[in-house]
């Protein structure tokens, strides 16, 4: 698996993920010190909104010019935005308008980058499942290291250096991607609307895919989206230890996914996802720290295994020439649900006690797992590529290289 192309791509993703993990903490500490919670909220909201806004068009452009090129462009855009913020902090308090503008542009970079991630894996790895599992482990490590690094650098050096380091991570990612060598077929000439329609038709024709995303919207709104703001308030000072356990569980789940190759990947992934119930349940019950960490360790493992099974299914079931557009639709659907859940986390606490809501999230998780297992196309989906009708189709052995 560790070919030159995959090694470079792994390095690019790891460094880029580190930058992504640093951004929320850097924003919360640096911008919060100047403009308070409202300033942080506006900045993160604009970043998320602009990312979702351009995802579909990012998928279209990626299928036209190649995912690698678009990812390099997205990295360079974020080098500029994070660099501008670093320079702005040299004078003390940068204008909020500048921060919001840079957040908007940085979100565009993230929104055009994300649909390309799945599409690149089959181009750089002959074994997508092992590659996805390895990348999931790297993601877990950066999710642990990024916030800690940002927090330490803010205290020791201040926001200028933190944003400069953040910009440097995207620069390194872009250079690594520039060194990757992949062959992308030249698409037939078409207009943007036709490309969007083609991507939608491909997405819509796969009932296993759109049905999972439909379920995932509820998962995002009622479980994942509000979890961080509510659980951090409930857990308090031990929140960092609990998140560390979640990250370690993600690493273990990735290691399991490297070895285990179920014949029905989505069924296995959904079954494993039932372990995620332990995450909201232990928080809602107010269990002692060791049990909280154990529950999050199990939940992280369950989440990682499902994520690898899902990513691998998408990569092996969707044709390369429409991969990025289809990815854009499924990622946008997932992120939109999470964004709504994040926005509702504050207002919902005026109506429901946070522990009660988190307990409801545990019940929703049970319902999500049940719904996934009840969907016939999900149960029937195997490892081999299929047509939209569900009929298996032969694929040459080297078609995923």
C-alpha positions as CSV (number, residue, x, y, z in Angstrom):
1,X,0.0,0.0,0.0
2,X,2.8,2.4,0.8
3,X,3.6,3.4,-2.7
4,X,5.1,6.8,-3.5
5,X,1.7,8.2,-4.4
6,X,-0.1,6.9,-1.3
7,X,2.8,8.0,1.0
8,X,2.6,11.5,-0.4
9,X,-1.2,11.6,-0.2
10,X,-1.1,10.3,3.3
11,X,1.4,13.0,4.3
12,X,-0.8,15.7,2.6
13,X,-4.0,14.5,4.4
14,X,-2.3,14.2,7.7
15,X,-0.8,17.7,7.7
16,X,-4.0,19.2,6.3
17,X,-6.1,17.4,8.9
18,X,-3.8,18.9,11.6
19,X,-4.5,22.3,10.2
20,X,-8.2,21.7,10.2
21,X,-8.1,20.5,13.8
22,X,-6.1,23.5,14.9
23,X,-8.6,26.0,13.4
24,X,-11.5,25.8,15.8
25,X,-9.4,26.1,18.9
26,X,-7.3,28.9,17.4
27,X,-10.5,30.8,16.5
28,X,-12.1,30.2,19.9
29,X,-9.1,31.5,21.9
30,X,-7.7,34.2,19.6
31,X,-11.0,35.7,18.2
32,X,-12.8,35.0,21.5
33,X,-10.3,37.2,23.4
34,X,-11.1,40.1,21.1
35,X,-14.8,39.7,20.2
36,X,-16.1,37.2,22.7
37,X,-18.4,34.2,22.1
38,X,-20.5,36.0,19.5
39,X,-17.4,36.8,17.4
40,X,-16.3,33.1,17.5
41,X,-19.9,31.9,16.7
42,X,-20.2,34.3,13.7
43,X,-16.8,33.2,12.4
44,X,-17.3,29.5,12.6
45,X,-20.9,29.8,11.3
46,X,-19.7,31.7,8.2
47,X,-16.9,29.1,7.7
48,X,-19.4,26.2,7.8
49,X,-22.0,27.9,5.6
50,X,-19.5,28.8,2.8
51,X,-18.1,25.3,2.9
52,X,-21.6,23.7,2.4
53,X,-22.5,26.3,-0.2
54,X,-19.6,25.4,-2.6
55,X,-19.4,21.6,-2.1
56,X,-21.6,20.7,-5.0
57,X,-19.8,22.9,-7.4
58,X,-16.5,21.7,-6.0
59,X,-17.4,18.2,-7.0
60,X,-18.2,19.3,-10.5
61,X,-14.9,21.2,-10.9
62,X,-13.0,18.2,-9.5
63,X,-14.5,15.9,-12.1
64,X,-13.5,18.3,-14.8
65,X,-9.9,19.2,-13.9
66,X,-9.1,16.4,-11.5
67,X,-9.4,16.1,-7.7
68,X,-5.6,16.6,-7.1
69,X,-5.5,20.0,-8.9
70,X,-8.6,21.3,-7.0
71,X,-7.2,20.1,-3.7
72,X,-3.9,22.0,-4.4
73,X,-5.9,25.1,-5.2
74,X,-8.0,24.8,-2.1
75,X,-4.8,24.4,0.0
76,X,-3.3,27.5,-1.5
77,X,-6.4,29.5,-0.8
78,X,-6.2,28.5,2.8
79,X,-2.6,29.4,3.0
80,X,-3.6,33.0,1.9
81,X,-6.5,33.3,4.3
82,X,-4.7,31.9,7.4
83,X,-1.6,34.0,6.5
84,X,-3.7,37.2,6.2
85,X,-5.3,36.5,9.7
86,X,-1.8,36.0,11.1
87,X,-0.6,39.3,9.7
88,X,-3.8,41.0,10.9
89,X,-3.1,39.9,14.5
90,X,0.3,41.7,14.3
91,X,-1.5,44.9,15.0
92,X,-3.4,43.6,17.9
93,X,-7.1,43.4,17.2
94,X,-8.0,42.8,13.6
95,X,-11.3,44.1,12.3
96,X,-14.2,41.6,12.6
97,X,-15.1,42.2,9.0
98,X,-11.6,41.0,7.9
99,X,-12.0,37.9,10.1
100,X,-15.4,37.1,8.7
101,X,-14.2,37.6,5.2
102,X,-11.2,35.3,5.7
103,X,-13.5,32.7,7.4
104,X,-15.8,32.8,4.3
105,X,-12.9,32.3,1.9
106,X,-11.3,29.6,4.1
107,X,-14.7,27.8,4.2
108,X,-14.7,27.9,0.4
109,X,-11.3,26.2,0.4
110,X,-12.6,23.5,2.8
111,X,-15.8,23.0,0.8
112,X,-13.9,22.5,-2.5
113,X,-11.3,20.2,-0.8
114,X,-13.6,17.8,1.0
115,X,-15.5,16.3,-2.0
116,X,-12.1,15.3,-3.5
117,X,-10.9,13.3,-0.5
118,X,-12.8,10.1,-1.3
119,X,-12.1,10.4,-5.0
120,X,-8.4,10.5,-4.6
121,X,-8.1,7.3,-2.5
122,X,-8.8,4.9,-5.4
123,X,-6.3,6.8,-7.5
124,X,-3.4,6.4,-5.1
125,X,-4.1,3.0,-3.4
126,X,-4.9,-0.4,-4.8
127,X,-6.6,-1.4,-1.6
128,X,-9.1,1.4,-0.7
129,X,-10.3,-0.2,2.6
130,X,-6.8,-0.4,4.0
131,X,-6.1,3.1,2.8
132,X,-9.2,4.5,4.3
133,X,-8.5,2.7,7.7
134,X,-5.0,4.1,7.7
135,X,-6.2,7.6,6.9
136,X,-8.8,7.3,9.7
137,X,-6.1,6.5,12.2
138,X,-4.2,9.6,11.0
139,X,-7.4,11.7,11.4
140,X,-7.8,10.5,14.9
141,X,-4.2,11.4,15.9
142,X,-4.6,14.9,14.4
143,X,-7.9,15.4,16.2
144,X,-6.0,14.8,19.4
145,X,-2.8,16.7,18.6
146,X,-4.3,19.7,16.7
147,X,-6.4,21.2,19.5
148,X,-3.6,20.6,22.0
149,X,-1.0,22.2,19.7
150,X,-3.2,25.2,19.0
151,X,-3.9,25.7,22.7
152,X,-0.3,25.5,23.7
153,X,0.9,27.8,20.9
154,X,-1.8,30.4,21.7
155,X,-0.6,30.6,25.3
156,X,3.1,30.5,24.6
157,X,3.4,32.5,21.3
158,X,0.1,34.2,20.7
159,X,-2.3,34.1,17.7
160,X,0.2,35.3,15.1
161,X,2.4,32.2,15.3
162,X,-0.6,29.9,15.6
163,X,-2.2,31.1,12.4
164,X,1.2,31.1,10.6
165,X,1.6,27.5,11.6
166,X,-1.9,26.7,10.4
167,X,-1.1,28.3,7.0
168,X,2.1,26.3,6.8
169,X,0.2,23.0,7.2
170,X,-1.8,23.8,4.1
171,X,1.3,24.8,2.2
172,X,3.0,21.5,3.0
173,X,-0.2,19.7,2.1
174,X,-0.3,21.5,-1.3
175,X,3.4,20.6,-2.0
176,X,2.9,16.9,-1.2
177,X,-0.2,16.8,-3.5
178,X,1.8,18.6,-6.2
179,X,4.3,15.7,-6.1
180,X,1.5,13.0,-6.5
181,X,1.3,11.6,-10.0
182,X,-2.1,10.3,-11.1
183,X,-3.8,9.9,-14.5
184,X,-7.3,11.5,-14.8
185,X,-9.4,10.8,-17.9
186,X,-10.4,13.9,-19.8
187,X,-14.2,14.5,-19.4
188,X,-16.5,15.2,-22.3
189,X,-17.4,18.9,-22.8
190,X,-20.5,19.9,-20.8
191,X,-22.0,22.8,-18.8
192,X,-22.1,23.2,-15.0
193,X,-25.8,22.5,-14.7
194,X,-25.5,19.3,-16.8
195,X,-22.7,18.2,-14.5
196,X,-24.7,18.9,-11.4
197,X,-27.7,17.0,-12.9
198,X,-25.4,14.0,-13.8
199,X,-24.1,14.0,-10.2
200,X,-27.6,14.1,-8.8
201,X,-28.8,11.3,-11.0
202,X,-25.9,9.1,-10.1
203,X,-26.5,9.9,-6.4
204,X,-30.3,9.4,-6.6
205,X,-29.9,6.1,-8.6
206,X,-28.1,4.5,-5.6
207,X,-30.8,3.9,-3.1
208,X,-28.4,2.5,-0.6
209,X,-26.5,5.8,-0.7
210,X,-29.3,8.4,-0.5
211,X,-31.2,6.4,2.1
212,X,-28.1,6.4,4.4
213,X,-27.6,10.1,3.9
214,X,-31.3,10.7,4.8
215,X,-30.9,8.8,8.0
216,X,-27.6,10.6,8.6
217,X,-29.3,14.0,8.5
218,X,-31.3,13.0,11.6
219,X,-28.1,11.6,13.1
220,X,-26.4,15.0,12.5
221,X,-29.2,17.1,13.8
222,X,-30.0,15.1,17.0
223,X,-26.7,13.3,17.9
224,X,-23.4,14.5,16.4
225,X,-24.2,18.2,15.8
226,X,-25.2,19.2,19.4
227,X,-23.0,16.6,21.1
228,X,-19.8,18.8,21.5
229,X,-21.3,22.0,22.9
230,X,-23.7,20.0,25.2
231,X,-21.3,17.3,26.4
232,X,-18.4,19.8,27.0
233,X,-20.8,21.7,29.3
234,X,-21.9,18.6,31.1
235,X,-18.5,16.9,31.5
236,X,-16.6,20.1,32.4
237,X,-12.9,20.0,33.3
238,X,-12.5,16.3,32.3
239,X,-13.7,16.9,28.8
240,X,-10.1,16.7,27.4
241,X,-9.5,13.2,28.8
242,X,-12.8,12.0,27.5
243,X,-12.0,13.3,24.0
244,X,-8.6,11.6,24.2
245,X,-10.4,8.3,24.9
246,X,-12.6,8.9,21.9
247,X,-9.6,9.6,19.7
248,X,-7.8,6.4,20.9
249,X,-11.0,4.4,20.1
250,X,-10.9,5.9,16.6
251,X,-7.4,4.6,16.2
252,X,-8.4,1.1,17.4
253,X,-11.4,1.1,15.0
254,X,-9.1,2.0,12.1
255,X,-6.8,-0.8,13.0
256,X,-9.7,-3.3,13.1
257,X,-10.9,-2.0,9.7
258,X,-7.5,-2.7,8.2
259,X,-7.9,-6.4,9.0
260,X,-11.6,-7.2,8.9
261,X,-13.2,-7.4,5.5
262,X,-16.9,-8.3,5.8
263,X,-18.8,-9.4,2.7
264,X,-21.5,-6.9,3.5
265,X,-19.6,-3.8,4.6
266,X,-22.5,-1.5,5.4
267,X,-24.3,-4.2,7.4
268,X,-21.1,-4.8,9.4
269,X,-20.5,-1.0,9.8
270,X,-24.0,-0.3,10.9
271,X,-23.8,-3.2,13.4
272,X,-20.6,-1.9,14.8
273,X,-22.1,1.6,15.0
274,X,-24.4,0.4,17.8
275,X,-21.3,0.7,20.0
276,X,-21.6,4.5,19.6
277,X,-24.6,4.5,21.9
278,X,-22.1,4.4,24.8
279,X,-20.9,7.9,24.0
280,X,-24.1,9.9,24.7
281,X,-25.4,7.4,27.2
282,X,-22.4,7.6,29.6
283,X,-22.6,11.4,29.4
284,X,-26.3,11.5,30.1
285,X,-26.0,9.1,33.1
286,X,-23.2,11.2,34.6
287,X,-20.9,8.2,35.1
288,X,-17.5,8.5,36.7
289,X,-14.5,9.5,34.5
290,X,-13.1,5.9,33.9
291,X,-16.6,4.8,32.7
292,X,-16.9,7.9,30.6
293,X,-13.6,7.2,28.9
294,X,-14.4,3.5,28.4
295,X,-17.7,4.5,26.7
296,X,-16.0,7.0,24.4
297,X,-13.3,4.4,23.6
298,X,-16.0,2.0,22.5
299,X,-17.8,4.8,20.6
300,X,-14.7,6.0,18.8
301,X,-13.9,2.4,17.7
302,X,-17.5,2.0,16.4
303,X,-17.5,5.3,14.6
304,X,-14.2,4.7,12.9
305,X,-15.2,1.2,11.6
306,X,-18.4,2.5,10.2
307,X,-16.6,5.4,8.5
308,X,-14.1,3.1,6.8
309,X,-16.9,0.8,5.6
310,X,-18.9,3.7,4.2
311,X,-16.0,5.4,2.5
312,X,-14.8,2.2,0.9
313,X,-18.3,1.4,-0.3
314,X,-18.6,4.8,-2.0
315,X,-15.2,4.4,-3.6
316,X,-15.9,0.9,-5.0
317,X,-19.5,1.5,-6.1
318,X,-19.2,4.8,-7.9
319,X,-17.6,5.3,-11.3
320,X,-14.4,7.4,-11.3
321,X,-15.7,10.0,-13.8
322,X,-18.5,11.0,-11.4
323,X,-16.9,10.2,-8.1
324,X,-16.3,13.7,-6.9
325,X,-19.8,15.0,-7.8
326,X,-21.4,12.1,-6.0
327,X,-19.1,12.6,-3.0
328,X,-20.2,16.3,-3.0
329,X,-23.9,15.4,-2.6
330,X,-23.3,12.8,0.1
331,X,-20.9,15.0,2.1
332,X,-23.1,18.1,1.8
333,X,-26.0,16.1,3.1
334,X,-24.0,14.9,6.1
335,X,-22.5,18.2,7.0
336,X,-25.8,20.1,6.6
337,X,-27.4,18.0,9.3
338,X,-24.5,18.5,11.7
339,X,-24.6,22.3,11.0
340,X,-28.2,22.4,12.0
341,X,-27.5,20.4,15.1
342,X,-24.7,22.8,16.1
343,X,-27.0,25.8,15.6
344,X,-29.8,24.2,17.7
345,X,-27.5,23.2,20.6
346,X,-27.8,26.7,22.3
347,X,-31.5,27.3,21.9
348,X,-32.5,23.7,22.9
349,X,-31.0,24.2,26.3
350,X,-33.6,26.8,27.1
351,X,-36.3,24.1,26.5
352,X,-34.6,20.8,27.6
353,X,-32.0,20.1,30.3
354,X,-28.7,19.1,28.5
355,X,-28.5,15.7,30.1
356,X,-32.1,14.9,29.0
357,X,-31.3,15.9,25.4
358,X,-28.1,13.8,25.4
359,X,-30.1,10.8,26.7
360,X,-32.5,11.4,23.7
361,X,-29.4,11.3,21.5
362,X,-28.6,7.8,22.8
363,X,-32.1,6.7,21.9
364,X,-31.8,8.3,18.4
365,X,-28.5,6.4,17.9
366,X,-30.3,3.1,18.5
367,X,-33.0,4.2,16.0
368,X,-30.3,5.2,13.4
369,X,-28.7,1.8,13.7
370,X,-32.0,0.0,13.4
371,X,-33.0,2.2,10.4
372,X,-29.7,1.4,8.6
373,X,-30.2,-2.3,9.1
374,X,-33.8,-2.2,8.0
375,X,-32.9,-0.6,4.6
376,X,-32.9,-3.5,2.1
377,X,-30.3,-2.0,-0.3
378,X,-28.0,-1.4,2.6
379,X,-28.3,-5.0,3.7
380,X,-27.7,-6.3,0.2
381,X,-24.7,-4.2,-0.8
382,X,-21.7,-6.3,-1.1
383,X,-18.0,-5.6,-1.7
384,X,-18.1,-5.9,-5.5
385,X,-19.1,-2.9,-7.7
386,X,-22.8,-2.8,-8.7
387,X,-24.9,-1.0,-11.1
388,X,-27.6,1.4,-9.8
389,X,-30.1,-1.4,-10.0
390,X,-28.0,-3.5,-7.6
391,X,-26.8,-6.0,-10.1
392,X,-23.1,-6.9,-9.7
393,X,-20.8,-5.9,-12.6
394,X,-17.4,-7.2,-13.4
395,X,-14.5,-4.8,-12.9
396,X,-10.9,-5.3,-14.1
397,X,-8.5,-5.9,-11.3
398,X,-6.5,-2.8,-12.0
399,X,-9.4,-0.4,-12.3
400,X,-8.9,1.0,-8.8
401,X,-5.2,1.7,-9.2
